[in-house]
Amino acid sequence: MSAAIKTKTSASIRIDTDLLNTLKSNAKKDNRSFSNYMEGICQGLREVKMIKDGKLKSKSADELFDEL
């Protein structure tokens, strides 16, 4: 069985400078790349939406935060 190959692409966005600096600082504290950190946040948001839609068992806020 072959694993699906995920492709990645770059994106240019406009974001508040203070927010960007906070996200970069948090990524560095977690010893993660900025890209990896943002992917984790996006995955967390996907899970929250799935919980809201009843497609995933509810998790506590602490559990969701710990996964980031």
C-alpha positions, 0 to 999 in steps of 0.5 A, spaced: 500 500 500 502 506 498 502 512 502 498 518 499 503 524 498 501 531 500 504 537 496 505 543 500 505 550 497 507 557 499 502 562 500 502 570 501 498 573 506 497 580 510 497 579 517 498 584 523 505 585 525 504 584 532 500 577 531 505 575 526 511 576 531 507 572 537 506 566 532 513 566 530 515 567 538 510 561 540 513 557 534 520 558 537 518 556 544 515 550 542 521 548 538 517 548 531 518 551 525 513 557 523 510 553 518 509 547 522 506 551 528 501 554 523 499 547 520 498 545 528 493 551 529 489 550 523 488 542 524 486 544 531 481 549 528 478 543 523 477 539 529 473 544 533 469 545 527 468 537 526 466 537 534 461 543 533 458 539 527 457 533 531 463 529 527 468 528 532 467 527 540 468 533 544 474 534 547 476 539 553 479 546 551 485 543 555 486 537 550 485 541 544 490 546 546 495 540 548 495 537 541 497 544 538 
